[in-house]
Amino acid sequence: MAGRVLRSGDRVGIEQETWALLTLYQALRTVMADAAESVPGTDPDRCGFTIAFQTARDQVIQAAGIGTANHGAAGRIGQKLLTGLLPARRHPCRHQHQPPCGKAPQQ
């Protein structure tokens, strides 16, 4: 968790905080997939988790754009993700006519 310290000192609190972090992660990954699906042909791997996390954090801290602003089907987080897409993955081989990584095609 990159040096992040859990706030709770007892086992029940640690379990609760762990489940909360896992739930947040899953919710953000779902938003990322939904945002990518809103633009046909967009690979979900191009959506940055950091952008999703920071936008969600900003919305909660600032209480801005929650329920009042119209950000389309993708929502505010989705719009930020789509404007900050990561570059498309490059194919591991240089020549497209060759099988990936020099492996023989399976028959």
N, C-alpha and C positions, 0 to 999 in steps of 0.2 A: 504494500500500500504506500510505497514511496515515503516512508517515514511518518505517515499519518498515525497518530495515536488514537486508539479508541477511548472515548470519554468515560465509559462506564467502568466501574471497578469490580462489579460482581458478574458472575457467570450469566445470569438471566439478561442483564443489560448488554453484555457483549454479544450474546446470541441475537438479541433484538437489533442491535446496530449492524451486525453482520447481515441479517436478513434484509434490513433496510437498504444497505449498500448493494446487495445482489438484486433487489427489486428495482432500484434506480437504474442499475446497469441494464437490466432486461427492458425496462421501459424506454430508455434512450435508444437501445438497439432496435426496438420496434419502430420508434419514430424515424430512425435513420432508414430502415427498410421501406417504410411508407413513403418517405420523401423521395427515395430513389425510384420507387414504382410510379410516382406521380409524373415522371418524365420517362416516356418509353425509351428503352435501350440504355438506361443509366445503370451502371454496375453499383450495387450497394457498397462495395468495398471502397468506392471513391468518396464516400461520406466520412468525414473526420469525427471521431469520437470526441476529441477535444472541443471542437466547435459546438457539438451538441451539448456537451456537459457545461461549457461556459455560458451558452445561451440560456439553458435551463436555470443555471445558477443566477444569472442576471435577472431573469424573469421573476424568480422567487424573491431575491433581495430587493429589487426595485418595485416589485408588484406592478410592472409595466406590461401592457399588452395582454393582460389576462382577461379573456372574455369580452373585451370591449373593441379591440382592434380587429379588422378584417384582414387576415393574412392568407386567405385562400385555403385550399384543401390541405396543403402541407403544413400550415401553421407557421408561427414565427420561427421555431427551431428548424423546421423543414426548409423554409426560405433561406435561412442562414447557411444551412448545409448545402443547398443547391447553388448558392452563390460562391461558396468556397470549396467546390469539389476538388479532390486530389487528382493528380494526373492519372490517366488510364494506365493500367498495368501493361508493361511491355512483354511481348512474347519472349520466352527464354531463348529461342533459337533465332539466328539472324535471317535464315531463309525460310519462307513460309512453305515452300514445296517439300522441305525435309520434315520427317516426323520430329516431335518435340525432343530436344536434348539428344538427338542422334539415335534414339531408340528405334528398333525395327517395329513397323506397324503390326499390331496383333491381328490374327486372323481367326 
